[in-house]
Amino acid sequence: MNLPPDIVDAPFVSETVHKRDIFSETISGHLAGIPDFPVVLRKLDGVPFCARPIAWALARKEIKGLRAVQGIDGTPVLIRVDRTGLLRSWTRGTPLHLAKPASAAWYRDARRLLREMRRAGVTHNDIAKPQNWLMTPDGRAAVIDFQLASVHHRRGRLFRVMAREDLRHLLKQKRAYAPDLLTPSEHAMLAQKALPARIWMATAKPAYNFITRRLMNWSDGEGTEDRITRDGPALCAALLAHPQITDVALATYALPAKGVGLYAFVETTLSTEAVAELAPSPRPELIQTLAALPRTKDGAPREDVLHLIAANRLDELQMLIAADSELATVLRPIIASRLNLTDRSR
């Protein structure tokens, strides 16, 4: 796809940092002078020197995959690559774990998308993750995040196995959100995991988890330890004893390599450093000071919203903001200053 020069060369205007790890920073925004063309930058120029070879190896894999799928409806458009990183179009849509599509039409379109990618010799390799599937505003399927994609010049056995696994992972989404639509043949495919996948789970997956969770800080799902019940009362009592702290709200979030972190939202005029000195041991992993907490009509802190911020669940937050302009005014500065930028689940 040939983009006009005014798009290819336009400066990137940053708006929201979505996540950050040792290998990249993902930032959404728009192009200067073109506010209605949202884009995403995978920023690589701030990566530590020791991680740059791997970071750029992953980036080159994504670039190759994006170039191969250009023109396929439902895939991002690669705009440019430079020393800063790679810039692609933002795909408007709702992640699958929120959209929960129940209509046969969405799954038919998702299969169409996989077929067209297969014709281009591309396997995605990461669509077991529902966040990488989207339902667009017109109800169609889209995929994002080609960082693990493969481009195959020969359609040999490896390609066929990986393409089959992409389809099987789509069927896992169908089983989760529309199980009544599964056909007998689809049930059979779900029950038969490919041999390379079984080998991966038994051998390479533990090493992959170590690298992504411990080294890259990609987070696990929710832990089980109730940090709020255990550490919350003493922490709140100590902080609220200070006259410049008007309220405290606590939330938990998943820590890399398993476990639960405690995230404290403190309504105060004090600095974060000053609040940290007041906190008793064990201190919260993250303390965010703010001018005002989001509140319900009866004045209680909006714990549901604060949990989403603590867990970096930006998709759900953006849906809330779009539906409530008054809440959006309070939330935007809190979201912009949030302290957990890890990928919430991997």
Phi, psi and omega in degrees: 000125181265115180270148177294151183302328181294336176274313183300321187262355184292139178296148178275133177249112184287142177234306186223129172276122183268314178202162182213132173218186186294340186256348179184171173230130182255121186230130174263157180181210178213172178269140182304129180082356180228067187294341182268012177241085182291144183222168177230132177252124167268101189274126186240350185287347177260007181290137177305146185305319183293336183262354186298319180302316180289319181301315181285333175295317176295319180296318179297325177296316179294317180300314180298318179294316180295320178297324183288333183260005180304133181095349177275122181296125181105006177239153181291157176260123176283123184266309178197163175229130176213193182296334180291322182153210179239138184246129179226167178290151174272129179268118178286129180167172181252128178302151189299324183291345175259321181290323181046060184298132181244359182266145179296333184298319182295317182290326174297318180291325177296321177292322175301316180298316178296322178298316181292323175296321180295320177298329178277000180078023185247132168244138186281313174073005180215032181259013165289340180274115185297335178294343179271356171255141177233152165254117183287165180304333178266013173084013181264173182264146175214154176234150178226177175062081181264025185294335180250009183292156177236139174251121186252122177275338176242137182263060181275197185297318181300315179300314182297321179294316182291323176294321177296321179295323174302314180295318180298323178291327172298318180295330175296323176294319179297320178296326181286322190247341179212060185299332181292344182271351181292136177269166177303321179292327177290321174301319181295319179295320179298327183280349185241090177286138182296151181303314178301324179294320179294320178295318178302313182298326184275335187240296188281333184301317178301319178294320178299316179298321179298314182293311186287323185274320183270317184272320184264352180064029169284131193269154172279181175286190183298141175273186186247344184283130183272087181294328182295316179293320185285311188255345188297311185302313181294321180296311181298319180298317181293319182287318183288348176289342180276132185295340181267005175250116186265336178195159178222135173232140184242146175216163176246160177209160183283130176269151173302149179063030176075149182121174184233129176261152178257128183244119181255124172260118188241120178274108188194165172260359179285162175282163177299320180298319180294320179294319180300323179293333180279339186287132177284165176278144354284131182286156174295148178295325182228135175233120177244119177270144181208158184287324182208135175281147170292139187227156173282176181297332179270007173095357180282148177301142178281083184296329179298317180289318181296326176297319179296320178294314181299323182273001181059042180266073189292329181299312179294322179297319180294326176293320178296316181298318181296331184268348186215099184293327180293316177294323181301322180299320180283321188282325188305311179293330178290316179296318182298331183257010184299155190254341178261111180244019179281158174289121193293334179207146183216000000 
